[in-house]
Amino acid sequence: MAVRFELIKECRRSKARLGRLHTPHGTIETPVFMPVGTQATVKGMMPEELKEMGTEIILSNTYHLYLRPGEDLINEAGGLHKFMNWDRPILTDSGGFQVFSLGPLRKVSEDGVTFKSHLDGSTHFMSPERATQIQMALGADIIMAFDECAPYPSTWEYTEAALQRTTQWAARCKEAHGREDQALFGIVQGGMYKDLRERSAKELMDIGFPGYGIGGLSVGEPKPLMYEMLEYTIPLLPTDKPRYLMGVGSPDCLIEGVMRGVDMFDCVLPTRIARNGTVMTSRGKLVIRNAENTRDFRPLDEECSCYACRNYTRAYIRHLFKAEEILGLRLTTIHNLYFLLTLMKKVRQAIAEDRLPEFRKEFFADYGYE
Amino acid sequence: MAVRFELIKECRRSKARLGRLHTPHGTIETPVFMPVGTQATVKGMMPEELKEMGTEIILSNTYHLYLRPGEDLINEAGGLHKFMNWDRPILTDSGGFQVFSLGPLRKVSEDGVTFKSHLDGSTHFMSPERATQIQMALGADIIMAFDECAPYPSTWEYTEAALQRTTQWAARCKEAHGREDQALFGIVQGGMYKDLRERSAKELMDIGFPGYGIGGLSVGEPKPLMYEMLEYTIPLLPTDKPRYLMGVGSPDCLIEGVMRGVDMFDCVLPTRIARNGTVMTSRGKLVIRNAENTRDFRPLDEECSCYACRNYTRAYIRHLFKAEEILGLRLTTIHNLYFLLTLMKKVRQAIAEDRLPEFRKEFFADYGYE
């Protein structure tokens, strides 16, 4: 079964859309937030817990799985879904972002990238063909083209060179790809330069993909600049294909992204800050270790009905963090993921009811605008 | 509602017994193994997971909870059950074992023990009265008398002095105790000296308790010596009261303890070795990090039907441990606790069917005798 995107509704008062992404492992309602399971597990979570909180699709990282335990082992296990006991859709990134983040540890040529493993310093070579083969072996429902994400800030010249490689590599990925049950998405680059964003979008559309990632944003630039680039880039993309804003996951960026036409998001933010003891609530962020929570017998968020908020107090969760008990980060992770997944559910409902701008206003009145 | 022990059956071919321990939070089938939740959480586990694997009662540590977050806070939260979201029975130890384990950090007098906190070095005083008050504030179903556990080896003279204090303190604990919904158990000491064991048992029975802990065993002595002490001590205790062998939890010691008349056990062993990647299986111990498990797509134990064994392979769990992912220790903890709780269920069934000696033989034929 092939991956297929179904556009359900376009908002009249924003660029927001409702859609359904059909995959071999089930249908995803968009706009969607994808929790990140870098090493074939969403840190601290079990598949059943992810499902209970409404997770429809997760992201896993090709770079990490390639290095450990290796795509061959996962393939031998029956693929990533079976290996990690997750029977809903999975998206794997291409490893490009991680490899280029290695800085002096990597060397780029037209052919691909030579890099040293962050685990043991061993030398590896990654190319569009290898990245695609690895992702085929992993067997996710959606895979990504191997791209070069220019850091922020970058000169026009550097960004242009990265874009050019990204286009050429995207074509090679498509050429190398041969699984009917997987969709390969291209990734629009072009940094903070509108002319390059336009060129990237057009070149990728010429090659033709069933979905488009928007890369190179949320890399350190001011949020208004990110929104500006989104506003410029998204209308260049086909309306009948999903648009995936990569690496974005704060509540404000999710809402602002949806309003500009984004269908898919992923980010480590909710799980990472949870392990650090920070939770997102309807009244903004809460740092659970703070002394003010010592005898606070309210739930993390009085308006939340996640497992953690239904059963535990701030005082108990603070105790767990002070005592370095694992249950603490399990509860905050459950809460933060539930918070974002529920936010997206409310966003979808608001689009359906033509009241997304009002929802946005109400949400930020309580949460605060970051 | 008071705590009450009901003796169901005595084995004809060993000293094993079947019983029911009725508590305000439910009835426990004995012989029972109690998982340890030192800091108001069984490390890595949620209450629902513990219930799913058949946990009937857990133990929590008074010393740790007194130091952090403090019994007042837990009492304010509505007691330990409510604080940690565990609605089944709880047993708290008295803190005696921990305080005496502090070595040079503590000073003993007739009145009690002055010690320094392992957390911040602050000075504290613990007495039979304080230990009882703290446990009353925590609100467990079963609480333990504040005792002195002599280390192994100890001279007869030292062991005798510790025993004498333990008896006097037990009387003071009983005097200080005033909750009808809690049972206070005495603790038999006497080290490896039969005359002292006998004296301790008799003195405690003169005071009179609804249950008796057997302390000062599994403290480093050879297992045959522990079994010998059990064989001597247990017949001295009343048959209509539960006997609790403290700090014991390896499969062989559980079976041997039951055969000598023990009704209750607790130990950190299954959860501690699980976090280290060692699991107990029907074929003995398995170290999951070992290279031989790299491509082993079998469950941890082919005869086990715990959540981990139903859904995950050795290869995946090994990957989780190599990648330092929390789900790894969650799965091994679930498995080890399930293994011991299921072992105890089988032991109870074997007693009911008068075939405990046969069960013991079969179990060790596969598991190996440690």
Interface residues (C-beta under 8 A of the other chain):
Chain A: Q39 A40 T41 K43 G44 M45 M46 H64 R68 P69 L73 E76 A77 F83 M84 N85 T294 R295 F297 N311 Y312 T313 A315 Y316 H319 L320 K322 A323 E325 I326 L327 L329 R330
Chain B: Q39 A40 T41 K43 G44 M45 M46 H64 R68 P69 L73 E76 A77 F83 M84 N85 T294 R295 F297 N311 Y312 T313 A315 Y316 H319 L320 K322 A323 E325 I326 L327 L329 R330
